């Protein structure tokens, strides 16, 4: 995919994912979480909106709770 995604969270300001290399999605209750990543950036979407972005690292892959890597609102 070539369409850039930009995250609006505090850590995500200014980080772009331009070429996706992976995606992971799951549902908790009524909420869908999706992590889209490239080799450099990972973006967390909650339902359909980007919530936060971080520099990608391999610990995110296969994590029991991938959203714990991101900053979530309380």
PyMOL Python script that loads the backbone (N, CA, C, O; Angstrom):
from pymol import cmd

cmd.read_pdbstr("""\
ATOM      1  N   UNK A   1       0.835  -1.174   0.000  1.00  0.00           N
ATOM      2  CA  UNK A   1       0.000   0.000   0.000  1.00  0.00           C
ATOM      3  C   UNK A   1       0.884   1.244   0.000  1.00  0.00           C
ATOM      4  O   UNK A   1       1.921   1.270   0.663  1.00  0.00           O
ATOM      5  N   UNK A   2       0.498   2.223  -0.705  1.00  0.00           N
ATOM      6  CA  UNK A   2       1.290   3.437  -0.810  1.00  0.00           C
ATOM      7  C   UNK A   2       0.634   4.631  -0.143  1.00  0.00           C
ATOM      8  O   UNK A   2       1.257   5.689  -0.058  1.00  0.00           O
ATOM      9  N   UNK A   3      -0.596   4.507   0.333  1.00  0.00           N
ATOM     10  CA  UNK A   3      -1.271   5.642   0.949  1.00  0.00           C
ATOM     11  C   UNK A   3      -0.712   5.895   2.342  1.00  0.00           C
ATOM     12  O   UNK A   3      -0.743   4.992   3.179  1.00  0.00           O
ATOM     13  N   UNK A   4      -0.197   7.102   2.621  1.00  0.00           N
ATOM     14  CA  UNK A   4       0.374   7.386   3.947  1.00  0.00           C
ATOM     15  C   UNK A   4      -0.693   7.441   5.027  1.00  0.00           C
ATOM     16  O   UNK A   4      -1.801   7.917   4.780  1.00  0.00           O
ATOM     17  N   UNK A   5      -0.376   6.966   6.206  1.00  0.00           N
ATOM     18  CA  UNK A   5      -1.225   7.106   7.387  1.00  0.00           C
ATOM     19  C   UNK A   5      -0.460   7.957   8.379  1.00  0.00           C
ATOM     20  O   UNK A   5       0.755   7.820   8.520  1.00  0.00           O
ATOM     21  N   UNK A   6      -1.170   8.831   9.063  1.00  0.00           N
ATOM     22  CA  UNK A   6      -0.507   9.674  10.055  1.00  0.00           C
ATOM     23  C   UNK A   6      -1.256   9.537  11.369  1.00  0.00           C
ATOM     24  O   UNK A   6      -2.486   9.563  11.394  1.00  0.00           O
ATOM     25  N   UNK A   7      -0.521   9.392  12.452  1.00  0.00           N
ATOM     26  CA  UNK A   7      -1.133   9.272  13.767  1.00  0.00           C
ATOM     27  C   UNK A   7      -1.166  10.624  14.444  1.00  0.00           C
ATOM     28  O   UNK A   7      -0.277  11.452  14.247  1.00  0.00           O
ATOM     29  N   UNK A   8      -2.199  10.843  15.245  1.00  0.00           N
ATOM     30  CA  UNK A   8      -2.392  12.146  15.880  1.00  0.00           C
ATOM     31  C   UNK A   8      -2.009  12.160  17.350  1.00  0.00           C
ATOM     32  O   UNK A   8      -2.062  13.214  17.983  1.00  0.00           O
ATOM     33  N   UNK A   9      -1.626  11.019  17.911  1.00  0.00           N
ATOM     34  CA  UNK A   9      -1.318  10.956  19.350  1.00  0.00           C
ATOM     35  C   UNK A   9      -0.053  11.709  19.697  1.00  0.00           C
ATOM     36  O   UNK A   9       0.667  12.155  18.803  1.00  0.00           O
ATOM     37  N   UNK A  10       0.231  11.858  20.992  1.00  0.00           N
ATOM     38  CA  UNK A  10       1.395  12.618  21.433  1.00  0.00           C
ATOM     39  C   UNK A  10       2.714  12.082  20.893  1.00  0.00           C
ATOM     40  O   UNK A  10       3.596  12.863  20.534  1.00  0.00           O
ATOM     41  N   UNK A  11       2.860  10.784  20.832  1.00  0.00           N
ATOM     42  CA  UNK A  11       4.102  10.207  20.305  1.00  0.00           C
ATOM     43  C   UNK A  11       4.047  10.101  18.795  1.00  0.00           C
ATOM     44  O   UNK A  11       5.077   9.907  18.149  1.00  0.00           O
ATOM     45  N   UNK A  12       2.847  10.225  18.219  1.00  0.00           N
ATOM     46  CA  UNK A  12       2.677  10.006  16.791  1.00  0.00           C
ATOM     47  C   UNK A  12       2.790  11.231  15.927  1.00  0.00           C
ATOM     48  O   UNK A  12       2.807  11.104  14.702  1.00  0.00           O
ATOM     49  N   UNK A  13       2.868  12.410  16.499  1.00  0.00           N
ATOM     50  CA  UNK A  13       2.913  13.617  15.694  1.00  0.00           C
ATOM     51  C   UNK A  13       4.056  13.588  14.704  1.00  0.00           C
ATOM     52  O   UNK A  13       5.221  13.497  15.093  1.00  0.00           O
ATOM     53  N   UNK A  14       3.729  13.665  13.423  1.00  0.00           N
ATOM     54  CA  UNK A  14       4.760  13.737  12.408  1.00  0.00           C
ATOM     55  C   UNK A  14       5.287  12.404  11.898  1.00  0.00           C
ATOM     56  O   UNK A  14       6.092  12.399  10.967  1.00  0.00           O
ATOM     57  N   UNK A  15       4.872  11.271  12.464  1.00  0.00           N
ATOM     58  CA  UNK A  15       5.335   9.966  11.971  1.00  0.00           C
ATOM     59  C   UNK A  15       4.377   9.475  10.887  1.00  0.00           C
ATOM     60  O   UNK A  15       3.159   9.528  11.052  1.00  0.00           O
ATOM     61  N   UNK A  16       4.931   9.005   9.797  1.00  0.00           N
ATOM     62  CA  UNK A  16       4.130   8.518   8.685  1.00  0.00           C
ATOM     63  C   UNK A  16       4.482   7.067   8.380  1.00  0.00           C
ATOM     64  O   UNK A  16       5.641   6.666   8.490  1.00  0.00           O
ATOM     65  N   UNK A  17       3.475   6.280   7.996  1.00  0.00           N
ATOM     66  CA  UNK A  17       3.688   4.930   7.490  1.00  0.00           C
ATOM     67  C   UNK A  17       3.347   4.997   6.010  1.00  0.00           C
ATOM     68  O   UNK A  17       2.178   5.118   5.645  1.00  0.00           O
ATOM     69  N   UNK A  18       4.355   4.921   5.164  1.00  0.00           N
ATOM     70  CA  UNK A  18       4.105   5.076   3.738  1.00  0.00           C
ATOM     71  C   UNK A  18       4.019   3.745   2.996  1.00  0.00           C
ATOM     72  O   UNK A  18       3.254   3.631   2.038  1.00  0.00           O
ATOM     73  N   UNK A  19       4.768   2.757   3.405  1.00  0.00           N
ATOM     74  CA  UNK A  19       4.683   1.452   2.772  1.00  0.00           C
ATOM     75  C   UNK A  19       4.505   0.407   3.859  1.00  0.00           C
ATOM     76  O   UNK A  19       5.446   0.069   4.576  1.00  0.00           O
ATOM     77  N   UNK A  20       3.291  -0.097   3.971  1.00  0.00           N
ATOM     78  CA  UNK A  20       2.966  -1.054   5.022  1.00  0.00           C
ATOM     79  C   UNK A  20       3.632  -2.392   4.763  1.00  0.00           C
ATOM     80  O   UNK A  20       3.656  -2.874   3.631  1.00  0.00           O
ATOM     81  N   UNK A  21       4.175  -2.994   5.819  1.00  0.00           N
ATOM     82  CA  UNK A  21       4.762  -4.325   5.680  1.00  0.00           C
ATOM     83  C   UNK A  21       4.025  -5.348   6.529  1.00  0.00           C
ATOM     84  O   UNK A  21       4.256  -6.549   6.386  1.00  0.00           O
ATOM     85  N   UNK A  22       3.134  -4.887   7.418  1.00  0.00           N
ATOM     86  CA  UNK A  22       2.390  -5.815   8.247  1.00  0.00           C
ATOM     87  C   UNK A  22       1.175  -5.165   8.870  1.00  0.00           C
ATOM     88  O   UNK A  22       1.099  -3.944   9.008  1.00  0.00           O
ATOM     89  N   UNK A  23       0.224  -6.009   9.244  1.00  0.00           N
ATOM     90  CA  UNK A  23      -0.999  -5.546   9.896  1.00  0.00           C
ATOM     91  C   UNK A  23      -1.454  -6.614  10.880  1.00  0.00           C
ATOM     92  O   UNK A  23      -1.369  -7.810  10.600  1.00  0.00           O
ATOM     93  N   UNK A  24      -1.933  -6.175  12.021  1.00  0.00           N
ATOM     94  CA  UNK A  24      -2.458  -7.084  13.042  1.00  0.00           C
ATOM     95  C   UNK A  24      -3.720  -6.434  13.595  1.00  0.00           C
ATOM     96  O   UNK A  24      -3.696  -5.256  13.952  1.00  0.00           O
ATOM     97  N   UNK A  25      -4.821  -7.178  13.673  1.00  0.00           N
ATOM     98  CA  UNK A  25      -6.080  -6.615  14.124  1.00  0.00           C
ATOM     99  C   UNK A  25      -6.760  -7.581  15.082  1.00  0.00           C
ATOM    100  O   UNK A  25      -6.681  -8.796  14.902  1.00  0.00           O
ATOM    101  N   UNK A  26      -7.431  -7.046  16.104  1.00  0.00           N
ATOM    102  CA  UNK A  26      -8.146  -7.864  17.062  1.00  0.00           C
ATOM    103  C   UNK A  26      -9.291  -7.043  17.658  1.00  0.00           C
ATOM    104  O   UNK A  26      -9.322  -5.818  17.537  1.00  0.00           O
ATOM    105  N   UNK A  27     -10.232  -7.743  18.305  1.00  0.00           N
ATOM    106  CA  UNK A  27     -11.404  -7.101  18.904  1.00  0.00           C
ATOM    107  C   UNK A  27     -11.393  -7.368  20.399  1.00  0.00           C
ATOM    108  O   UNK A  27     -11.160  -8.492  20.842  1.00  0.00           O
ATOM    109  N   UNK A  28     -11.648  -6.318  21.169  1.00  0.00           N
ATOM    110  CA  UNK A  28     -11.858  -6.428  22.624  1.00  0.00           C
ATOM    111  C   UNK A  28     -13.193  -5.762  22.923  1.00  0.00           C
ATOM    112  O   UNK A  28     -13.345  -4.551  22.762  1.00  0.00           O
ATOM    113  N   UNK A  29     -14.156  -6.562  23.359  1.00  0.00           N
ATOM    114  CA  UNK A  29     -15.495  -6.017  23.591  1.00  0.00           C
ATOM    115  C   UNK A  29     -16.074  -5.510  22.285  1.00  0.00           C
ATOM    116  O   UNK A  29     -16.188  -6.262  21.318  1.00  0.00           O
ATOM    117  N   UNK A  30     -16.442  -4.232  22.253  1.00  0.00           N
ATOM    118  CA  UNK A  30     -16.994  -3.627  21.043  1.00  0.00           C
ATOM    119  C   UNK A  30     -15.965  -2.798  20.268  1.00  0.00           C
ATOM    120  O   UNK A  30     -16.321  -2.080  19.334  1.00  0.00           O
ATOM    121  N   UNK A  31     -14.696  -2.897  20.656  1.00  0.00           N
ATOM    122  CA  UNK A  31     -13.654  -2.068  20.055  1.00  0.00           C
ATOM    123  C   UNK A  31     -12.703  -2.905  19.206  1.00  0.00           C
ATOM    124  O   UNK A  31     -12.210  -3.942  19.650  1.00  0.00           O
ATOM    125  N   UNK A  32     -12.448  -2.443  17.973  1.00  0.00           N
ATOM    126  CA  UNK A  32     -11.462  -3.097  17.108  1.00  0.00           C
ATOM    127  C   UNK A  32     -10.159  -2.307  17.184  1.00  0.00           C
ATOM    128  O   UNK A  32     -10.151  -1.087  17.021  1.00  0.00           O
ATOM    129  N   UNK A  33      -9.068  -3.010  17.431  1.00  0.00           N
ATOM    130  CA  UNK A  33      -7.721  -2.438  17.450  1.00  0.00           C
ATOM    131  C   UNK A  33      -6.975  -2.970  16.232  1.00  0.00           C
ATOM    132  O   UNK A  33      -7.066  -4.156  15.914  1.00  0.00           O
ATOM    133  N   UNK A  34      -6.242  -2.104  15.558  1.00  0.00           N
ATOM    134  CA  UNK A  34      -5.464  -2.503  14.397  1.00  0.00           C
ATOM    135  C   UNK A  34      -4.101  -1.823  14.469  1.00  0.00           C
ATOM    136  O   UNK A  34      -4.013  -0.609  14.653  1.00  0.00           O
ATOM    137  N   UNK A  35      -3.049  -2.608  14.323  1.00  0.00           N
ATOM    138  CA  UNK A  35      -1.698  -2.063  14.232  1.00  0.00           C
ATOM    139  C   UNK A  35      -1.231  -2.282  12.800  1.00  0.00           C
ATOM    140  O   UNK A  35      -1.198  -3.412  12.311  1.00  0.00           O
ATOM    141  N   UNK A  36      -0.870  -1.190  12.134  1.00  0.00           N
ATOM    142  CA  UNK A  36      -0.320  -1.220  10.791  1.00  0.00           C
ATOM    143  C   UNK A  36       1.122  -0.760  10.925  1.00  0.00           C
ATOM    144  O   UNK A  36       1.394   0.254  11.568  1.00  0.00           O
ATOM    145  N   UNK A  37       2.049  -1.497  10.322  1.00  0.00           N
ATOM    146  CA  UNK A  37       3.447  -1.095  10.489  1.00  0.00           C
ATOM    147  C   UNK A  37       4.238  -1.198   9.199  1.00  0.00           C
ATOM    148  O   UNK A  37       3.907  -1.954   8.284  1.00  0.00           O
ATOM    149  N   UNK A  38       5.287  -0.412   9.169  1.00  0.00           N
ATOM    150  CA  UNK A  38       6.308  -0.496   8.129  1.00  0.00           C
ATOM    151  C   UNK A  38       7.579  -0.962   8.826  1.00  0.00           C
ATOM    152  O   UNK A  38       7.523  -1.410   9.971  1.00  0.00           O
ATOM    153  N   UNK A  39       8.696  -0.866   8.173  1.00  0.00           N
ATOM    154  CA  UNK A  39       9.947  -1.235   8.825  1.00  0.00           C
ATOM    155  C   UNK A  39      10.381  -0.191   9.844  1.00  0.00           C
ATOM    156  O   UNK A  39      11.259  -0.458  10.665  1.00  0.00           O
ATOM    157  N   UNK A  40       9.772   1.007   9.806  1.00  0.00           N
ATOM    158  CA  UNK A  40      10.207   2.092  10.675  1.00  0.00           C
ATOM    159  C   UNK A  40       9.171   2.571  11.676  1.00  0.00           C
ATOM    160  O   UNK A  40       9.535   3.047  12.752  1.00  0.00           O
ATOM    161  N   UNK A  41       7.881   2.456  11.350  1.00  0.00           N
ATOM    162  CA  UNK A  41       6.820   3.051  12.166  1.00  0.00           C
ATOM    163  C   UNK A  41       5.682   2.063  12.344  1.00  0.00           C
ATOM    164  O   UNK A  41       5.378   1.288  11.437  1.00  0.00           O
ATOM    165  N   UNK A  42       5.047   2.088  13.524  1.00  0.00           N
ATOM    166  CA  UNK A  42       3.832   1.318  13.774  1.00  0.00           C
ATOM    167  C   UNK A  42       2.751   2.292  14.212  1.00  0.00           C
ATOM    168  O   UNK A  42       2.996   3.161  15.049  1.00  0.00           O
ATOM    169  N   UNK A  43       1.546   2.149  13.645  1.00  0.00           N
ATOM    170  CA  UNK A  43       0.428   3.027  13.966  1.00  0.00           C
ATOM    171  C   UNK A  43      -0.693   2.177  14.554  1.00  0.00           C
ATOM    172  O   UNK A  43      -1.064   1.145  13.995  1.00  0.00           O
ATOM    173  N   UNK A  44      -1.228   2.627  15.695  1.00  0.00           N
ATOM    174  CA  UNK A  44      -2.365   1.950  16.326  1.00  0.00           C
ATOM    175  C   UNK A  44      -3.642   2.689  15.943  1.00  0.00           C
ATOM    176  O   UNK A  44      -3.769   3.893  16.163  1.00  0.00           O
ATOM    177  N   UNK A  45      -4.590   1.941  15.362  1.00  0.00           N
ATOM    178  CA  UNK A  45      -5.915   2.465  15.055  1.00  0.00           C
ATOM    179  C   UNK A  45      -6.887   1.880  16.060  1.00  0.00           C
ATOM    180  O   UNK A  45      -6.818   0.691  16.370  1.00  0.00           O
ATOM    181  N   UNK A  46      -7.788   2.696  16.569  1.00  0.00           N
ATOM    182  CA  UNK A  46      -8.884   2.229  17.413  1.00  0.00           C
ATOM    183  C   UNK A  46     -10.145   2.453  16.607  1.00  0.00           C
ATOM    184  O   UNK A  46     -10.475   3.583  16.248  1.00  0.00           O
ATOM    185  N   UNK A  47     -10.846   1.369  16.325  1.00  0.00           N
ATOM    186  CA  UNK A  47     -11.931   1.348  15.358  1.00  0.00           C
ATOM    187  C   UNK A  47     -11.365   1.858  14.027  1.00  0.00           C
ATOM    188  O   UNK A  47     -10.598   1.131  13.395  1.00  0.00           O
ATOM    189  N   UNK A  48     -11.699   3.042  13.580  1.00  0.00           N
ATOM    190  CA  UNK A  48     -11.189   3.500  12.284  1.00  0.00           C
ATOM    191  C   UNK A  48     -10.283   4.722  12.386  1.00  0.00           C
ATOM    192  O   UNK A  48      -9.858   5.256  11.362  1.00  0.00           O
ATOM    193  N   UNK A  49      -9.980   5.172  13.599  1.00  0.00           N
ATOM    194  CA  UNK A  49      -9.159   6.384  13.706  1.00  0.00           C
ATOM    195  C   UNK A  49      -7.764   6.069  14.239  1.00  0.00           C
ATOM    196  O   UNK A  49      -7.605   5.263  15.156  1.00  0.00           O
ATOM    197  N   UNK A  50      -6.751   6.718  13.650  1.00  0.00           N
ATOM    198  CA  UNK A  50      -5.391   6.529  14.153  1.00  0.00           C
ATOM    199  C   UNK A  50      -5.260   7.172  15.528  1.00  0.00           C
ATOM    200  O   UNK A  50      -5.670   8.316  15.723  1.00  0.00           O
ATOM    201  N   UNK A  51      -4.692   6.442  16.476  1.00  0.00           N
ATOM    202  CA  UNK A  51      -4.611   6.937  17.844  1.00  0.00           C
ATOM    203  C   UNK A  51      -3.196   7.335  18.226  1.00  0.00           C
ATOM    204  O   UNK A  51      -3.001   8.378  18.849  1.00  0.00           O
ATOM    205  N   UNK A  52      -2.205   6.530  17.866  1.00  0.00           N
ATOM    206  CA  UNK A  52      -0.828   6.816  18.246  1.00  0.00           C
ATOM    207  C   UNK A  52       0.110   6.119  17.275  1.00  0.00           C
ATOM    208  O   UNK A  52      -0.275   5.166  16.597  1.00  0.00           O
ATOM    209  N   UNK A  53       1.337   6.600  17.214  1.00  0.00           N
ATOM    210  CA  UNK A  53       2.361   5.972  16.386  1.00  0.00           C
ATOM    211  C   UNK A  53       3.654   5.918  17.176  1.00  0.00           C
ATOM    212  O   UNK A  53       3.952   6.795  17.986  1.00  0.00           O
ATOM    213  N   UNK A  54       4.410   4.866  16.919  1.00  0.00           N
ATOM    214  CA  UNK A  54       5.702   4.688  17.586  1.00  0.00           C
ATOM    215  C   UNK A  54       6.720   4.251  16.549  1.00  0.00           C
ATOM    216  O   UNK A  54       6.360   3.828  15.451  1.00  0.00           O
ATOM    217  N   UNK A  55       7.973   4.355  16.899  1.00  0.00           N
ATOM    218  CA  UNK A  55       9.025   3.772  16.082  1.00  0.00           C
ATOM    219  C   UNK A  55       8.866   2.256  16.193  1.00  0.00           C
ATOM    220  O   UNK A  55       8.763   1.725  17.299  1.00  0.00           O
ATOM    221  N   UNK A  56       8.846   1.565  15.072  1.00  0.00           N
ATOM    222  CA  UNK A  56       8.620   0.118  15.073  1.00  0.00           C
ATOM    223  C   UNK A  56       9.821  -0.615  15.664  1.00  0.00           C
ATOM    224  O   UNK A  56      10.973  -0.273  15.395  1.00  0.00           O
ATOM    225  N   UNK A  57       9.527  -1.626  16.471  1.00  0.00           N
ATOM    226  CA  UNK A  57      10.559  -2.559  16.925  1.00  0.00           C
ATOM    227  C   UNK A  57       9.955  -3.952  16.976  1.00  0.00           C
ATOM    228  O   UNK A  57       8.749  -4.096  17.176  1.00  0.00           O
ATOM    229  N   UNK A  58      10.772  -4.971  16.798  1.00  0.00           N
ATOM    230  CA  UNK A  58      10.289  -6.345  16.631  1.00  0.00           C
ATOM    231  C   UNK A  58       9.602  -6.921  17.857  1.00  0.00           C
ATOM    232  O   UNK A  58       8.892  -7.919  17.729  1.00  0.00           O
ATOM    233  N   UNK A  59       9.779  -6.336  19.049  1.00  0.00           N
ATOM    234  CA  UNK A  59       9.076  -6.823  20.233  1.00  0.00           C
ATOM    235  C   UNK A  59       7.561  -6.702  20.078  1.00  0.00           C
ATOM    236  O   UNK A  59       6.806  -7.416  20.737  1.00  0.00           O
ATOM    237  N   UNK A  60       7.128  -5.807  19.214  1.00  0.00           N
ATOM    238  CA  UNK A  60       5.697  -5.609  18.967  1.00  0.00           C
ATOM    239  C   UNK A  60       5.073  -6.828  18.308  1.00  0.00           C
ATOM    240  O   UNK A  60       3.914  -7.155  18.562  1.00  0.00           O
ATOM    241  N   UNK A  61       5.845  -7.500  17.461  1.00  0.00           N
ATOM    242  CA  UNK A  61       5.331  -8.676  16.760  1.00  0.00           C
ATOM    243  C   UNK A  61       5.126  -9.825  17.742  1.00  0.00           C
ATOM    244  O   UNK A  61       6.043 -10.192  18.477  1.00  0.00           O
ATOM    245  N   UNK A  62       3.955 -10.375  17.751  1.00  0.00           N
ATOM    246  CA  UNK A  62       3.658 -11.507  18.623  1.00  0.00           C
ATOM    247  C   UNK A  62       3.455 -11.151  20.086  1.00  0.00           C
ATOM    248  O   UNK A  62       3.365 -12.047  20.925  1.00  0.00           O
ATOM    249  N   UNK A  63       3.380  -9.861  20.416  1.00  0.00           N
ATOM    250  CA  UNK A  63       3.173  -9.455  21.813  1.00  0.00           C
ATOM    251  C   UNK A  63       1.782  -9.867  22.281  1.00  0.00           C
ATOM    252  O   UNK A  63       0.827  -9.854  21.505  1.00  0.00           O
ATOM    253  N   UNK A  64       1.677 -10.234  23.559  1.00  0.00           N
ATOM    254  CA  UNK A  64       0.380 -10.598  24.125  1.00  0.00           C
ATOM    255  C   UNK A  64      -0.580  -9.420  24.133  1.00  0.00           C
ATOM    256  O   UNK A  64      -1.784  -9.605  23.954  1.00  0.00           O
ATOM    257  N   UNK A  65      -0.070  -8.211  24.336  1.00  0.00           N
ATOM    258  CA  UNK A  65      -0.902  -7.009  24.372  1.00  0.00           C
ATOM    259  C   UNK A  65      -0.231  -5.905  23.550  1.00  0.00           C
ATOM    260  O   UNK A  65       0.408  -5.019  24.118  1.00  0.00           O
ATOM    261  N   UNK A  66      -0.370  -5.948  22.219  1.00  0.00           N
ATOM    262  CA  UNK A  66       0.322  -4.972  21.379  1.00  0.00           C
ATOM    263  C   UNK A  66      -0.023  -3.521  21.713  1.00  0.00           C
ATOM    264  O   UNK A  66       0.822  -2.642  21.547  1.00  0.00           O
ATOM    265  N   UNK A  67      -1.230  -3.253  22.174  1.00  0.00           N
ATOM    266  CA  UNK A  67      -1.598  -1.867  22.469  1.00  0.00           C
ATOM    267  C   UNK A  67      -0.828  -1.300  23.656  1.00  0.00           C
ATOM    268  O   UNK A  67      -0.801  -0.084  23.845  1.00  0.00           O
ATOM    269  N   UNK A  68      -0.202  -2.163  24.460  1.00  0.00           N
ATOM    270  CA  UNK A  68       0.570  -1.680  25.604  1.00  0.00           C
ATOM    271  C   UNK A  68       1.833  -0.918  25.174  1.00  0.00           C
ATOM    272  O   UNK A  68       2.443  -0.226  25.989  1.00  0.00           O
ATOM    273  N   UNK A  69       2.223  -1.039  23.911  1.00  0.00           N
ATOM    274  CA  UNK A  69       3.384  -0.318  23.395  1.00  0.00           C
ATOM    275  C   UNK A  69       3.052   1.140  23.078  1.00  0.00           C
ATOM    276  O   UNK A  69       3.951   1.962  22.903  1.00  0.00           O
ATOM    277  N   UNK A  70       1.762   1.455  23.004  1.00  0.00           N
ATOM    278  CA  UNK A  70       1.293   2.759  22.564  1.00  0.00           C
ATOM    279  C   UNK A  70       0.736   3.559  23.737  1.00  0.00           C
ATOM    280  O   UNK A  70       0.435   3.003  24.793  1.00  0.00           O
ATOM    281  N   UNK A  71       0.602   4.871  23.540  1.00  0.00           N
ATOM    282  CA  UNK A  71      -0.024   5.748  24.521  1.00  0.00           C
ATOM    283  C   UNK A  71      -1.512   5.789  24.253  1.00  0.00           C
ATOM    284  O   UNK A  71      -1.944   6.213  23.181  1.00  0.00           O
ATOM    285  N   UNK A  72      -2.307   5.344  25.234  1.00  0.00           N
ATOM    286  CA  UNK A  72      -3.766   5.319  25.091  1.00  0.00           C
ATOM    287  C   UNK A  72      -4.386   6.363  26.025  1.00  0.00           C
ATOM    288  O   UNK A  72      -3.886   6.594  27.126  1.00  0.00           O
ATOM    289  N   UNK A  73      -5.472   6.988  25.579  1.00  0.00           N
ATOM    290  CA  UNK A  73      -6.152   7.934  26.481  1.00  0.00           C
ATOM    291  C   UNK A  73      -6.795   7.189  27.634  1.00  0.00           C
ATOM    292  O   UNK A  73      -7.149   6.016  27.509  1.00  0.00           O
ATOM    293  N   UNK A  74      -6.942   7.859  28.731  1.00  0.00           N
ATOM    294  CA  UNK A  74      -7.559   7.206  29.901  1.00  0.00           C
ATOM    295  C   UNK A  74      -9.052   7.378  29.909  1.00  0.00           C
ATOM    296  O   UNK A  74      -9.724   6.893  30.818  1.00  0.00           O
TER     297      UNK A  74
END
""", "prot")
cmd.dss("prot")
cmd.show_as("cartoon", "prot")
cmd.util.cbc("prot")
cmd.orient("prot")
